[in-house]
Amino acid sequence: MSKIQIPEALAAHLINLPSLTVGHVFLGFISFLALYMAGRSFYHLYLSPLRHYPGPKLWAVSRLPWNRVNMKGRITWKIRELHGRYGPVVRVAPDELSYTSSAAWRKIYGQRKPEFPKALDGRGIAPAHINGRKTLMTEDQDRHARLRRAINPAFSERALREQEGCFQGHSDTLVKQLRKQSRLGAVDMSNWYNLLAFDIVSDLAFGTPAGCLTNADQPWIRIISSRASAYVWVQLAVQYGVLGLLAWFTPRRVTEARRKHMALTEAKVRQRVEAENPGRDFMSYILGNETERLSNIELVMLAGTFIVAGSGTTAGGLSGLTYLMLRNPAAYDRLRREVRGAFGTEDDISMVAAQNCAYLRACLDETMRVYPPTPGSLPRWVPGEGEMIEDRWVPGGYAVAVNQFAAGHSEHNFHRAGEFIPERWLELPPGSEFADDDRAAVQPFSHGQRVCIGRSMAYAEMSLAMAKLLWHFDFELDDPADDWWIKQGTYIMWEKVPLMIKLRPREDLDTAA
């Protein structure tokens, strides 16, 4: 049989065909990708239902600018800047709007039916599951309501009063330790507040303190501190659907920190549940609630949330107040005079009495405005077909949020918003320059049915601790020019840097330690 002869020109063409095809495919893919991105950008800029909202164009077409700033820990500062430039409503992503008004707080977080469900796709405070389990912060409406009913007795006014000995004891230990440390030079008050808060929250949760104030080298507190900045990686992975791959790239110290945190929490809960003669702690109220019985897993997840959120809020508030009052000498002097005038002896300082100090409460409220413990946003999905928010229709399926930091610093909400002025929270005289301040725009513990259950506890703890410290010590910034808060990154909460303070025990007191 004769062989088929292929013309040389055709043979040469066939030989080169594979390389040309690969090149064409690659160029075609690049062209398709470019057209796709151009089409998406065109849609987001000119066809999207959010196209009329102000904001930077790059942020409107892609989530990448938001993620880039978030990874650097500067998203809180950037969102405040954008609101200052564009106004009370800003488009911060192709599918997300940021607000700063009290009306937005009431609508987005206060509406019950239909509820604006939490956005748990990586842009908010947590993914839907942590370690395969939901938490109080990520449960749906019905489950969240059940858990709240179970733990409500532990956060009642009665329960809080019964724990005064715990608050007093740890605050006294802090004073004693600071008397010793202040002789050696400036002390890092941010760290000491963290130790105080962790001891209190551990004692409240499990009936035993962690011992941080007497031995600062406690593994648990180091574990929690090491997790903060790593959280942005979790957010990024959840957004792009690669959470399962994150373990391959997560630093071992972060993985170990998460594992140890859960192990320590489980061990503490187990010990507390098995205790034969436990004291009267918060767990006793939860375990004694016959109406809503919780499983051991639910107890572990609740305890883990309480430890992290409870300690971080109080420590952050005390740190912020210390820095802000010392940067404003008139406020510091008035607060110190109020505390020392209200209490003749240290024994007079009780939780109730400390909370009755009007200027102290005003200073705490102003701190919550200027330096909120959770400074970012808690995004929610617009439910159903859509909702009216600030008299404008927002379609269902888009994310909306009030940014805490931007709301507190907005000139639309507060006169002289960039200044620390506690007087704005006192009873105002007629014609006050702060009469038009929108106080409801500040919601440091969130708003609505998911408002932080530990709000009263946090204010009681901060009031008592600050009253005792101001009664015992004079404060001074070690470096008056230190822009302490501006240097901090935000990873859900503030990543606090050392706050170096010179403490001088009052000369008119017996300072024997």
DOFI-630301 format. One record per residue (C-alpha): x, y negated, z. Coordinates in Angstrom, 1 decimal. Layout:
<sites>
        u        v        w
        X        Y        Z
...
</sites>
This chain:
<sites>
        u        v        w
      0.0      0.0      0.0
      1.4     -3.3     -1.0
      2.0     -6.0      1.7
      0.0     -9.2      1.7
      2.2    -12.1      0.9
      1.5    -15.4      2.8
      2.7    -18.5      1.0
      5.6    -20.1      2.7
      3.9    -23.4      3.2
      0.9    -21.7      5.0
      3.3    -19.6      7.1
      5.1    -22.7      8.3
      1.8    -24.3      9.2
      0.7    -21.3     11.2
      3.9    -21.1     13.1
      3.5    -24.7     14.2
     -0.2    -24.3     15.0
      0.1    -23.2     18.7
      2.2    -26.2     19.7
     -0.1    -28.6     17.9
     -3.1    -27.0     19.5
     -1.7    -27.3     23.0
     -0.8    -30.9     22.3
     -4.2    -31.6     21.0
     -5.9    -30.0     24.0
     -3.7    -32.0     26.4
     -4.4    -35.2     24.6
     -8.1    -34.3     24.4
     -8.2    -33.7     28.2
     -6.5    -37.0     28.9
     -8.9    -38.8     26.6
    -11.9    -37.1     28.2
    -10.6    -38.0     31.7
    -10.1    -41.6     30.7
    -13.5    -41.8     29.1
    -15.1    -40.2     32.2
    -13.4    -42.6     34.6
    -14.3    -45.5     32.4
    -17.9    -44.3     32.2
    -18.0    -43.9     36.0
    -16.5    -47.3     36.5
    -19.0    -48.9     34.1
    -21.9    -47.2     35.9
    -20.8    -48.2     39.4
    -20.2    -51.8     38.3
    -23.1    -52.4     36.0
    -25.8    -49.7     36.4
    -25.6    -48.5     40.0
    -28.5    -49.6     42.4
    -25.7    -51.2     44.5
    -24.3    -53.3     41.7
    -25.7    -56.5     43.0
    -24.1    -56.3     46.4
    -20.8    -58.2     46.9
    -17.5    -56.6     47.4
    -14.1    -55.9     45.8
    -14.5    -54.4     42.3
    -11.9    -51.6     42.9
    -13.8    -50.5     46.0
    -17.0    -50.4     44.1
    -15.7    -47.9     41.5
    -13.6    -45.6     43.7
    -13.3    -44.3     47.2
     -9.5    -44.4     46.8
     -8.9    -48.0     48.1
    -10.9    -47.2     51.3
     -8.9    -44.0     51.8
     -5.6    -45.7     51.2
     -6.3    -48.4     53.9
     -7.8    -45.8     56.2
     -4.7    -43.6     56.0
     -2.6    -46.6     57.2
     -4.8    -47.1     60.2
     -5.9    -50.5     59.0
     -9.5    -49.9     57.9
    -11.0    -51.8     60.8
     -9.0    -54.9     60.0
     -9.7    -54.7     56.3
    -13.5    -54.3     56.7
    -13.5    -57.4     59.0
    -11.5    -59.3     56.3
    -14.0    -58.2     53.6
    -17.0    -59.4     55.6
    -15.3    -62.7     56.2
    -14.9    -63.1     52.5
    -18.2    -61.7     51.2
    -20.7    -62.1     54.0
    -22.9    -60.0     56.2
    -23.4    -57.2     53.6
    -20.4    -55.7     51.7
    -20.1    -52.8     49.3
    -17.1    -50.9     50.6
    -17.4    -47.8     48.3
    -19.3    -46.7     45.2
    -22.0    -45.4     47.5
    -21.7    -47.2     50.8
    -22.8    -50.6     52.2
    -21.4    -52.2     55.4
    -23.5    -54.5     57.5
    -22.9    -56.8     60.5
    -26.3    -58.0     61.7
    -28.5    -57.0     64.6
    -31.3    -56.3     62.2
    -29.2    -53.7     60.5
    -28.5    -52.1     63.9
    -32.2    -51.8     64.6
    -33.0    -50.4     61.2
    -30.2    -48.0     60.6
    -29.7    -46.6     64.1
    -33.0    -47.5     65.8
    -35.5    -46.1     63.4
    -36.8    -42.7     64.5
    -39.1    -41.5     61.7
    -37.6    -40.9     59.3
    -34.2    -41.0     61.0
    -31.2    -42.1     59.1
    -29.1    -38.9     59.4
    -25.4    -39.1     60.1
    -23.0    -39.1     57.1
    -20.8    -36.1     57.9
    -19.0    -36.0     54.6
    -15.7    -37.3     55.9
    -16.4    -41.0     56.0
    -17.7    -41.0     59.5
    -16.7    -39.9     63.0
    -16.6    -36.2     62.4
    -17.2    -33.4     59.9
    -20.4    -31.4     60.4
    -18.5    -28.7     62.2
    -15.4    -28.6     64.4
    -13.8    -25.2     64.8
    -16.9    -23.7     63.3
    -19.1    -25.3     65.9
    -21.3    -28.3     66.0
    -20.9    -30.9     68.7
    -23.3    -33.4     70.4
    -22.1    -36.0     67.9
    -22.9    -33.9     64.8
    -26.1    -32.1     65.8
    -29.3    -32.7     63.9
    -32.1    -34.7     65.4
    -33.9    -31.9     67.2
    -30.8    -30.1     68.5
    -29.4    -33.4     69.6
    -32.6    -34.2     71.6
    -32.4    -30.8     73.3
    -28.8    -31.4     74.4
    -29.6    -34.9     75.6
    -32.4    -33.5     77.7
    -30.0    -30.9     79.2
    -27.4    -33.5     80.2
    -29.6    -36.5     81.1
    -29.7    -35.6     84.8
    -25.9    -35.8     85.0
    -25.9    -39.4     83.8
    -28.8    -40.7     85.9
    -28.4    -43.6     88.3
    -28.7    -41.2     91.2
    -25.9    -38.9     89.8
    -23.7    -42.0     89.3
    -24.2    -43.2     92.9
    -23.4    -39.7     94.2
    -20.0    -39.9     92.4
    -18.9    -43.2     93.9
    -16.4    -41.3     96.1
    -14.7    -40.0     92.9
    -14.5    -43.4     91.3
    -13.2    -45.0     94.6
    -10.6    -42.3     95.2
     -9.0    -42.4     91.8
     -9.1    -46.3     91.7
     -7.3    -46.3     95.1
     -4.7    -43.9     93.9
     -4.1    -46.1     90.9
     -3.5    -49.1     93.2
     -1.1    -47.1     95.3
      0.9    -45.9     92.3
      1.1    -49.4     90.8
      2.4    -50.8     94.1
      5.3    -48.5     93.8
      5.8    -48.9     90.0
      5.6    -52.7     90.1
      8.7    -52.9     92.2
     10.7    -51.4     89.2
      9.6    -54.0     86.7
      6.8    -54.4     84.1
      4.4    -51.4     83.8
      2.5    -50.0     80.8
     -1.0    -50.7     81.9
     -2.4    -49.0     78.8
     -0.9    -45.8     79.9
     -2.0    -46.2     83.5
     -5.6    -46.9     82.5
     -5.5    -43.8     80.4
     -4.3    -41.7     83.3
     -7.0    -43.2     85.6
     -9.8    -42.5     83.0
     -8.6    -39.0     82.4
     -8.5    -38.1     86.1
    -12.0    -39.5     86.7
    -13.6    -37.8     83.7
    -12.0    -34.5     84.6
    -13.2    -34.7     88.1
    -16.7    -35.6     87.0
    -16.9    -32.8     84.5
    -15.3    -30.0     86.4
    -15.1    -31.0     90.0
    -11.3    -31.1     90.0
     -9.0    -34.0     88.8
     -6.4    -33.4     86.2
     -3.7    -35.0     88.5
     -2.5    -37.4     85.9
     -2.1    -40.4     88.3
      0.3    -38.4     90.5
      1.9    -36.5     87.6
      1.7    -38.2     84.3
      3.3    -35.4     82.4
      0.0    -33.5     82.0
     -0.3    -31.4     78.8
     -3.9    -32.1     78.3
     -3.6    -35.8     78.0
     -0.6    -35.5     75.6
     -2.6    -33.1     73.5
     -5.5    -35.5     73.1
     -3.2    -38.4     72.3
     -1.5    -36.5     69.6
     -4.7    -35.8     67.7
     -5.9    -39.4     67.0
     -3.8    -40.4     63.9
     -4.2    -36.9     62.4
     -7.9    -37.4     62.1
     -7.7    -39.4     58.9
     -6.4    -36.3     57.2
     -9.5    -34.4     58.3
    -11.7    -37.2     56.9
     -9.8    -37.1     53.6
    -10.0    -33.3     53.3
    -13.7    -33.3     54.0
    -14.4    -36.0     51.4
    -12.7    -34.0     48.7
    -13.9    -30.6     49.8
    -10.5    -29.2     50.6
    -10.8    -28.8     54.4
    -10.0    -25.2     54.1
     -6.6    -26.1     52.5
     -5.8    -28.6     55.2
     -4.3    -25.9     57.5
     -1.5    -25.4     54.9
     -0.4    -29.0     55.2
     -1.3    -29.9     58.8
      1.7    -30.4     61.0
      2.0    -27.5     63.5
      1.9    -29.9     66.4
     -1.5    -31.1     65.4
     -2.9    -27.6     64.9
     -1.4    -26.6     68.3
     -3.0    -29.7     69.9
     -6.4    -28.8     68.6
     -6.1    -25.1     69.7
     -4.7    -26.0     73.2
     -7.5    -28.6     73.7
    -10.1    -26.0     73.1
     -8.4    -23.4     75.2
     -8.0    -25.8     78.1
    -11.6    -26.9     77.9
    -12.8    -23.3     77.8
    -10.7    -22.4     80.8
    -12.0    -25.3     82.8
    -15.6    -24.6     81.9
    -15.2    -20.9     82.8
    -13.6    -21.7     86.2
    -16.4    -24.2     86.9
    -19.2    -21.9     86.0
    -17.7    -19.1     88.1
    -17.0    -21.3     91.1
    -18.8    -20.0     94.2
    -19.1    -23.3     96.2
    -18.7    -26.1     93.7
    -18.9    -29.7     94.6
    -21.5    -32.1     93.3
    -20.1    -32.9     89.9
    -21.8    -33.6     86.6
    -21.7    -29.9     85.7
    -23.8    -29.1     88.7
    -26.6    -31.2     87.2
    -26.3    -29.5     83.8
    -26.2    -26.0     85.3
    -29.0    -26.8     87.6
    -31.3    -28.0     84.8
    -33.8    -25.1     84.6
    -35.7    -26.7     81.8
    -32.9    -26.8     79.3
    -30.4    -23.9     79.7
    -27.2    -24.2     77.8
    -24.9    -21.4     76.6
    -21.2    -21.3     77.5
    -20.3    -22.4     74.0
    -22.6    -25.4     74.3
    -21.0    -26.2     77.6
    -17.5    -26.0     76.1
    -18.4    -28.3     73.2
    -20.1    -30.8     75.5
    -17.2    -30.8     77.9
    -14.7    -31.4     75.1
    -16.7    -34.3     73.8
    -17.1    -35.8     77.3
    -13.3    -35.5     78.0
    -12.3    -37.3     74.8
    -15.0    -39.9     74.5
    -15.3    -40.6     78.3
    -11.6    -41.2     78.9
    -11.0    -43.2     75.7
    -13.8    -45.7     76.1
    -12.9    -46.6     79.6
     -9.2    -46.8     79.1
     -9.6    -48.9     75.9
    -12.0    -51.3     77.6
     -9.7    -51.9     80.6
     -6.7    -52.3     78.3
     -8.5    -54.8     76.1
     -9.8    -56.8     79.0
     -6.3    -57.0     80.6
     -4.7    -58.3     77.4
     -7.5    -60.7     76.5
     -7.9    -62.3     79.9
     -4.1    -62.8     80.2
     -4.1    -64.5     76.7
     -6.8    -66.8     78.0
     -5.5    -68.2     81.4
     -8.7    -70.1     82.2
    -10.8    -66.9     81.9
     -8.2    -64.9     84.0
     -8.2    -67.6     86.7
    -11.9    -67.7     86.9
    -12.3    -64.0     87.0
     -9.6    -63.6     89.7
    -11.2    -66.3     91.9
    -14.6    -64.6     91.5
    -13.4    -61.2     92.6
    -11.3    -62.5     95.6
    -14.2    -64.7     96.6
    -16.7    -61.9     96.5
    -14.8    -59.5     98.7
    -13.3    -60.3    102.1
    -11.7    -56.9    102.4
    -11.0    -54.0    100.1
    -13.7    -51.9    101.8
    -16.3    -54.4    100.5
    -15.6    -53.4     96.9
    -18.2    -50.9     95.9
    -19.6    -49.9     92.5
    -22.8    -51.9     93.0
    -21.0    -54.9     94.4
    -18.4    -54.9     91.6
    -21.2    -54.7     89.0
    -22.9    -57.7     90.6
    -19.9    -59.9     89.8
    -21.5    -61.9     86.9
    -18.3    -63.2     85.4
    -16.6    -59.8     85.5
    -19.5    -58.4     83.6
    -19.3    -61.3     81.1
    -15.6    -60.5     80.6
    -16.4    -56.9     80.0
    -19.1    -57.8     77.5
    -16.8    -60.2     75.7
    -14.1    -57.5     75.6
    -16.6    -55.1     74.0
    -17.3    -57.8     71.4
    -13.7    -58.6     70.6
    -12.1    -55.2     71.2
    -14.8    -52.5     71.0
    -13.6    -49.0     72.0
    -14.8    -47.5     68.7
    -14.2    -50.4     66.3
    -15.2    -48.8     63.0
    -18.4    -47.7     61.4
    -20.7    -44.8     62.0
    -22.2    -44.3     58.6
    -25.7    -42.9     58.1
    -27.6    -41.7     54.9
    -30.6    -43.7     53.7
    -33.4    -41.1     54.0
    -36.1    -40.1     51.5
    -36.7    -42.3     48.5
    -35.1    -45.3     50.2
    -35.6    -48.0     52.9
    -35.7    -51.8     53.2
    -32.6    -53.0     55.0
    -32.4    -56.8     55.6
    -35.3    -57.4     53.1
    -33.5    -55.5     50.3
    -34.3    -52.0     49.0
    -31.6    -49.4     49.3
    -32.3    -46.1     47.5
    -32.1    -42.8     49.4
    -28.9    -40.9     49.5
    -26.6    -43.9     49.8
    -24.5    -44.5     52.9
    -25.0    -47.5     55.2
    -23.4    -48.6     58.4
    -22.8    -51.5     60.8
    -19.1    -52.1     61.4
    -18.5    -52.8     65.1
    -15.4    -54.9     64.8
    -16.7    -57.0     61.9
    -20.1    -57.6     63.6
    -18.4    -58.8     66.8
    -16.1    -61.1     64.9
    -18.6    -62.5     62.4
    -19.2    -66.2     62.5
    -22.8    -65.4     61.3
    -23.4    -63.8     64.7
    -21.2    -65.7     67.1
    -20.1    -69.3     67.5
    -16.2    -69.5     67.8
    -16.2    -65.8     67.1
    -12.4    -65.6     67.0
    -12.0    -66.8     70.6
    -12.3    -64.9     73.9
    -15.1    -66.8     75.7
    -16.9    -64.7     78.4
    -19.1    -67.7     79.2
    -21.2    -66.9     76.2
    -22.6    -63.9     78.1
    -23.7    -65.8     81.2
    -27.0    -67.5     81.6
    -26.7    -70.5     79.3
    -27.7    -74.0     80.0
    -30.0    -75.9     77.6
    -28.2    -77.0     74.5
    -25.3    -74.6     75.0
    -23.1    -74.2     71.9
    -23.6    -70.4     72.3
    -27.4    -70.5     72.3
    -27.7    -69.1     68.8
    -25.2    -66.3     69.4
    -26.8    -63.0     68.3
    -25.8    -60.8     71.2
    -27.7    -57.8     69.8
    -25.2    -57.7     67.0
    -22.7    -56.1     69.5
    -23.6    -52.5     70.3
    -20.3    -51.0     71.5
    -22.1    -47.8     72.6
    -24.1    -47.6     69.4
    -27.9    -48.0     69.3
    -31.1    -46.0     69.2
    -31.7    -42.4     70.3
    -28.1    -41.5     69.8
    -26.7    -44.3     72.0
    -23.8    -43.1     74.1
    -25.2    -41.5     77.2
    -22.2    -42.6     79.3
    -22.7    -46.3     78.9
    -23.7    -47.0     82.5
    -20.8    -44.8     83.8
    -18.3    -46.7     81.7
    -19.4    -50.1     82.9
    -19.4    -48.9     86.6
    -15.9    -47.3     86.2
    -14.4    -50.4     84.5
    -16.0    -52.9     86.9
    -14.8    -51.0     90.0
    -11.2    -50.5     88.7
    -10.8    -54.0     87.5
    -12.2    -55.5     90.7
     -9.8    -53.5     92.8
     -6.8    -54.4     90.7
     -7.6    -58.1     90.6
     -8.1    -58.1     94.4
     -4.7    -56.5     95.0
     -2.5    -57.9     92.2
     -1.6    -61.0     90.2
     -1.1    -60.1     86.5
      1.2    -61.6     83.9
      2.1    -60.5     80.4
      5.7    -59.3     80.2
      5.9    -60.9     76.7
      3.4    -63.7     76.3
      3.9    -63.8     72.6
      3.1    -60.1     72.2
      0.3    -59.5     69.7
     -0.6    -56.3     71.3
     -3.9    -55.5     69.7
     -3.0    -56.7     66.2
     -0.2    -54.1     66.1
     -2.6    -51.2     66.8
     -3.9    -48.9     64.1
     -7.5    -47.5     64.3
     -8.2    -43.8     63.8
    -11.8    -43.7     64.9
    -10.5    -45.3     68.1
     -7.6    -47.6     68.7
     -4.1    -46.1     68.7
     -3.0    -48.0     71.7
      0.6    -49.2     72.0
      2.3    -50.0     75.3
      0.8    -53.0     77.2
      3.6    -54.2     79.4
      2.4    -56.2     82.4
      4.2    -57.7     85.4
      2.2    -57.0     88.6
      2.8    -58.9     91.8
      1.0    -57.7     95.0
     -0.9    -60.5     96.7
      1.4    -62.1     99.3
     -1.4    -62.6    101.8
     -2.1    -58.9    102.0
     -0.4    -56.1    103.9
      1.4    -54.4    101.0
      2.8    -51.5    103.0
      2.5    -48.4    100.9
</sites>
